[in-house]
């Protein structure tokens, strides 16, 4: 299963970019994002940025993902 994840663009070189979340970097393509800029938040799916997000939307999504990750870690540790 593939998930779309919010990333902050930290480097752009043509249509190639680097997106980051919580210190994890991913190489992605930004072909579908008009005028991408370093600092933009995007939703990435299957190696492509598919939508630009506002900082507020991205931070809400990242916070929700962190909650899920923490809950999963709690379940794993309880075993």
N, CA, C and O of each residue as an XYZ file, in Angstrom:
316
protein
N       0.836     -1.166      0.000
C       0.000      0.000      0.000
C       0.889      1.240      0.000
O       1.901      1.296      0.699
N       0.498      2.224     -0.789
C       1.218      3.499     -0.824
C       0.382      4.558     -0.120
O      -0.842      4.591     -0.250
N       1.050      5.409      0.616
C       0.378      6.504      1.297
C       0.911      7.824      0.775
O       2.082      7.923      0.409
N       0.077      8.819      0.740
C       0.517     10.168      0.424
C       0.940     10.818      1.738
O       0.233     10.729      2.742
N       2.094     11.470      1.720
C       2.614     12.062      2.949
C       2.986     13.522      2.720
O       3.442     13.884      1.635
N       2.794     14.361      3.734
C       3.204     15.752      3.612
C       4.713     15.883      3.818
O       5.283     15.290      4.734
N       5.340     16.663      2.957
C       6.772     16.926      3.054
C       7.024     18.406      2.820
O       6.265     19.074      2.118
N       8.091     18.908      3.411
C       8.523     20.283      3.178
C       9.671     20.242      2.178
O      10.646     19.519      2.381
N       9.560     21.016      1.096
C      10.610     21.040      0.095
C      11.843     21.741      0.655
O      11.768     22.874      1.130
N      12.979     21.049      0.591
C      14.227     21.613      1.125
C      15.257     21.882      0.039
O      16.227     22.606      0.264
N      15.049     21.301     -1.138
C      15.975     21.503     -2.249
C      15.220     21.253     -3.542
O      14.423     20.319     -3.630
N      15.469     22.091     -4.554
C      14.832     21.919     -5.858
C      15.888     22.098     -6.927
O      16.671     23.047     -6.896
N      15.901     21.170     -7.876
C      16.800     21.229     -9.026
C      15.997     20.821    -10.253
O      15.875     19.635    -10.557
N      15.455     21.802    -10.950
C      14.568     21.500    -12.077
C      13.293     20.861    -11.555
O      12.609     21.438    -10.710
N      12.971     19.677    -12.051
C      11.781     18.954    -11.581
C      12.101     17.945    -10.493
O      11.216     17.229    -10.026
N      13.357     17.886    -10.089
C      13.773     17.013     -8.982
C      13.835     17.841     -7.712
O      14.271     18.992     -7.723
N      13.396     17.242     -6.624
C      13.401     17.968     -5.356
C      13.671     16.999     -4.213
O      13.635     15.779     -4.372
N      13.942     17.588     -3.066
C      14.070     16.826     -1.832
C      13.014     17.359     -0.879
O      12.920     18.563     -0.639
N      12.217     16.434     -0.338
C      11.217     16.776      0.662
C      11.601     16.135      1.978
O      12.199     15.060      2.002
N      11.255     16.799      3.082
C      11.663     16.309      4.398
C      10.510     16.369      5.381
O       9.673     17.271      5.344
N      10.495     15.377      6.264
C       9.588     15.370      7.417
C      10.291     14.681      8.565
O      10.719     13.534      8.433
N      10.413     15.350      9.667
C      11.019     14.789     10.880
C      12.410     14.220     10.622
O      12.770     13.170     11.154
N      13.188     14.922      9.802
C      14.567     14.512      9.537
C      14.718     13.429      8.487
O      15.841     13.053      8.150
N      13.619     12.920      7.966
C      13.678     11.913      6.897
C      13.508     12.622      5.571
O      12.539     13.351      5.358
N      14.467     12.398      4.679
C      14.454     13.053      3.373
C      14.063     12.062      2.285
O      14.434     10.889      2.317
N      13.308     12.568      1.329
C      12.887     11.766      0.180
C      13.147     12.560     -1.098
O      12.887     13.761     -1.161
N      13.660     11.874     -2.106
C      13.769     12.480     -3.434
C      12.406     12.360     -4.093
O      11.814     11.281     -4.134
N      11.920     13.474     -4.606
C      10.612     13.479     -5.262
C      10.685     14.329     -6.522
O      11.625     15.099     -6.719
N       9.682     14.173     -7.362
C       9.535     14.988     -8.561
C       8.462     16.030     -8.288
O       7.498     15.771     -7.566
N       8.637     17.207     -8.869
C       7.677     18.293     -8.661
C       7.035     18.751     -9.979
O       6.631     19.906    -10.114
N       6.949     17.834    -10.941
C       6.387     18.147    -12.259
C       4.976     18.732    -12.187
O       4.615     19.572    -13.011
N       4.175     18.295    -11.210
C       2.770     18.692    -11.141
C       2.520     19.925    -10.273
O       1.377     20.358    -10.132
N       3.574     20.491     -9.693
C       3.432     21.654     -8.815
C       3.902     22.900     -9.559
O       5.083     23.006     -9.889
N       3.000     23.844     -9.828
C       3.434     25.059    -10.519
C       4.344     25.902     -9.620
O       4.008     26.185     -8.470
N       5.472     26.288    -10.149
C       6.438     27.156     -9.463
C       6.744     26.696     -8.033
O       6.519     27.448     -7.085
N       7.248     25.483     -7.871
C       7.592     25.019     -6.512
C       8.735     25.841     -5.939
O       9.637     26.262     -6.663
N       8.687     26.062     -4.649
C       9.728     26.837     -3.963
C      10.183     26.093     -2.713
O       9.397     25.403     -2.065
N      11.457     26.244     -2.386
C      11.967     25.697     -1.130
C      11.141     26.299     -0.005
O      10.894     27.505      0.025
N      10.720     25.453      0.913
C       9.875     25.891      2.024
C       8.413     25.562      1.822
O       7.641     25.563      2.780
N       8.011     25.272      0.561
C       6.630     24.862      0.313
C       6.379     23.497      0.947
O       7.282     22.664      1.031
N       5.157     23.281      1.386
C       4.720     21.958      1.818
C       3.941     21.333      0.677
O       3.145     22.002      0.018
N       4.170     20.052      0.444
C       3.475     19.321     -0.607
C       3.033     17.966     -0.078
O       3.562     17.460      0.912
N       2.047     17.392     -0.763
C       1.679     15.998     -0.527
C       2.443     15.190     -1.561
O       2.379     15.481     -2.755
N       3.161     14.183     -1.108
C       3.944     13.326     -1.994
C       3.324     11.936     -2.031
O       2.972     11.361     -1.000
N       3.201     11.414     -3.245
C       2.674     10.059     -3.434
C       3.465      9.391     -4.549
O       3.571      9.923     -5.654
N       4.017      8.228     -4.252
C       4.754      7.432     -5.242
C       5.883      8.228     -5.893
O       6.159      8.079     -7.083
N       6.531      9.078     -5.090
C       7.688      9.814     -5.588
C       7.380     11.107     -6.302
O       8.285     11.750     -6.833
N       6.111     11.505     -6.326
C       5.716     12.751     -6.977
C       4.983     13.654     -5.996
O       4.144     13.191     -5.224
N       5.299     14.939     -6.028
C       4.507     15.923     -5.294
C       3.234     16.122     -6.107
O       3.292     16.496     -7.278
N       2.098     15.874     -5.492
C       0.843     15.930     -6.236
C      -0.034     17.123     -5.871
O      -1.000     17.426     -6.571
N       0.304     17.801     -4.771
C      -0.493     18.951     -4.363
C       0.302     19.801     -3.387
O       1.029     19.273     -2.546
N       0.166     21.107     -3.498
C       0.767     22.035     -2.535
C      -0.207     22.196     -1.375
O      -1.420     22.247     -1.575
N       0.334     22.275     -0.161
C      -0.471     22.472      1.043
C      -0.090     23.788      1.711
O       1.030     24.276      1.561
N      -1.033     24.346      2.443
C      -0.680     25.472      3.303
C       0.126     24.916      4.470
O       0.042     23.725      4.773
N       0.890     25.754      5.114
C       1.662     25.312      6.285
C       0.722     24.757      7.343
O       1.043     23.763      7.995
N      -0.435     25.386      7.522
C      -1.397     24.935      8.524
C      -1.902     23.523      8.206
O      -1.947     22.669      9.091
N      -2.283     23.275      6.947
C      -2.751     21.945      6.552
C      -1.658     20.905      6.767
O      -1.911     19.831      7.313
N      -0.443     21.231      6.335
C       0.664     20.283      6.446
C       0.962     19.962      7.902
O       1.141     18.796      8.253
N       1.016     20.974      8.751
C       1.348     20.745     10.151
C       0.261     19.941     10.866
O       0.562     19.151     11.761
N      -0.996     20.138     10.478
C      -2.081     19.331     11.040
C      -1.924     17.870     10.633
O      -2.088     16.971     11.458
N      -1.606     17.635      9.361
C      -1.416     16.265      8.872
C      -0.220     15.599      9.540
O      -0.276     14.424      9.903
N       0.856     16.352      9.698
C       2.054     15.813     10.342
C       1.763     15.480     11.805
O       2.206     14.445     12.303
N       1.032     16.336     12.488
C       0.676     16.068     13.885
C      -0.191     14.814     13.985
O      -0.003     14.008     14.896
N      -1.135     14.641     13.064
C      -1.986     13.446     13.080
C      -1.154     12.193     12.825
O      -1.363     11.166     13.471
N      -0.217     12.271     11.890
C       0.650     11.120     11.602
C       1.500     10.777     12.821
O       1.701      9.601     13.124
N       1.994     11.780     13.512
C       2.789     11.526     14.725
C       1.954     10.827     15.794
O       2.455      9.945     16.493
N       0.684     11.215     15.927
C      -0.192     10.558     16.902
C      -0.371      9.080     16.566
O      -0.317      8.224     17.449
N      -0.582      8.789     15.289
C      -0.742      7.397     14.865
C       0.539      6.624     15.126
O       0.499      5.507     15.641
N       1.679      7.213     14.771
C       2.966      6.548     14.996
C       3.196      6.272     16.484
O       3.693      5.206     16.849
N       2.840      7.220     17.333
C       3.011      7.031     18.775
C       2.102      5.913     19.285
O       2.519      5.100     20.110
N       0.865      5.870     18.795
C      -0.061      4.814     19.213
C       0.444      3.446     18.763
O       0.359      2.476     19.517
N       0.968      3.360     17.546
C       1.505      2.089     17.057
C       2.719      1.657     17.877
O       2.872      0.472     18.174
N       3.575      2.593     18.241
C       4.737      2.277     19.052
C       4.303      1.779     20.424
O       4.906      0.861     20.980
N       3.258      2.386     20.962
C       2.733      1.957     22.267
C       2.221      0.516     22.208
O       2.460     -0.271     23.124
N       1.528      0.184     21.145
C       1.024     -1.185     20.967
C       2.190     -2.158     20.837
O       2.175     -3.224     21.451
N       3.195     -1.806     20.048
C       4.356     -2.677     19.871
C       5.077     -2.899     21.189
O       5.501     -4.017     21.482
N       5.221     -1.859     21.981
C       5.926     -1.953     23.253
C       5.147     -2.735     24.307
O       5.734     -3.256     25.254
N       3.840     -2.816     24.147
C       3.009     -3.527     25.100
C       3.058     -5.044     24.896
O       2.607     -5.809     25.749
N       3.596     -5.457     23.787
C       3.653     -6.904     23.489
C       4.699     -7.598     24.262
O       4.868     -8.810     24.123
